[in-house]
Amino acid sequence: MSNFLVRPTLSQTILRGIACKCPRCGKGKLFSGFLTLRPACDRCEQDYSFIDAGDGPAVFIILIAGFIVVAAALVVEVKYQPALWIHAVLWIPLVLAVTLWPLRAMKSLLISLQFHHKAAEGRAVPRRHA
């Protein structure tokens, strides 16, 4: 029996997503660039045209990163009261690190979950007249 016919478990789907692997086979690469998707899997030839992660990954990352950076900046300001240039030196690299580093994995995770749950764009259902 082909490995592709067996539906992956939710934990396998999550691991494939975090590893940026094909949601179907778990071996092929999902991205050709930093956030650029391949047209299809290089191993199982799964077509990636169904993928629509939208802005979801960026929104999650912004909310999480904002909480981390603002909390850290408030603690440093209250405890040490450094000059403004020190804040810039500390927080600009941290903002870049906590937003760019997890963005690729978050996008891949949401794509894998979309594949696992067979999520698709909503469609209008014809209405029955009584």
Secondary structure, 3 states (H helix, E strand, C coil): CCHHHCCCCHHHHHHHHHCCECCCCCCCECECCCCCECCECCCCCCECCCCCCCCHHHHHHHHHHHHHHHHHHHHHHHHHCCCHHHHHHHHHHHHHHHHHHHHHHHHHHHHHHHHHCCCCCCCCCCCCCC
